[in-house]
Amino acid sequence: MAERPSIPTMVEVAEEAQVSIATVSRVINGSGGVSKKLEKRVLNAMQKLHYHPSSMASNLKRQRSMLVGIVIPILEHPAYSRMASVIEKKLFEYHYRAIICNSEEDEARENAYIEMLLRQRVEGIIINSSARNTHYLAELKNNNIPMVLFDRTLPDIPCNQVFCDNSLGGYTGIKYLVELGHRRIGVVGAPSYPEPIIRRIRGIREAIAAFGIDDDPALLVTGDTQLFDMGYEAARHLLQMENRPTAIFALTDVTAVGVMHAAAELNLKIPDDLSVIGYDDLPISAYTMPPLTTIAQPLVEMGETAVELLLQQIENPHLAPEKAVLPTSLVIRKSTAPPRL
């Protein structure tokens, strides 16, 4: 008869992690006083050795679920699904499990999901919230629920926030097109209320004023979604104007793909007849025909920073909230060129 494999002990976990038995005990029992770095070493050692303490008993003692809620506004949008994936993987590294919720930019759905997450006794929430839902988020903060707001800013809510400099991104896109020689530039937006879009448009308006180019209100077209069809319909409208733009700045890469499709249907060659810039630098932008010039957001860094800020708050509830502002950058590919004179 084969021998039964030996059951690993706490001593072996301590040896594997190169820490004391007391440190292993504190991690298992959630007693505190252990740095995040040491805690991760202990948890990794436990996983490697397949050491399983009575998780139900230890979690009851600690009253911890090791669950984190992630609230995404549009899960089918590639930028948000990408960030959700990054956040989930980073949480998993620290032995947390994610509950991913899709609010569809709807306040009632968002509130319902937050209530569900609280019933699940989540350790904290990472959320991209509707700007119209500040009251509910203030209640979370007042009830000491660890929370990180990502890709949006709410000045009235004192919580950890991580976002990109969207105003600079909008300004940079227009500046580059002006440097190429474009003076009549269309802007294809998304719904006007999401805070990142508002800031991108603000940067665009600042650039238009700074460079003295055509400020025709008809050149700004917004819609109900941030998806392909919105870019397609908006571009069809702009490109059939009597005095059509020579370039279009799409405020997401997804809408930029819709713009490119509309241009092809109208027999306009990119970039010979029309320059197109996107925003996000999604993987698809390198594979469009031609490859898409775009404003890059560090989506991976944003997601990982959100996790780091949340775990800091869980471990040290009295830390002052931080605002992490990440830079955007211009990625020049083959969809932009000087206009034909």
Order of alpha helices (4+ residues) and beta strands (2+ residues): alpha-alpha-alpha-alpha-beta-alpha-beta-alpha-beta-alpha-beta-beta-alpha-beta-alpha-beta-alpha-beta-alpha-beta-beta-alpha-beta-beta
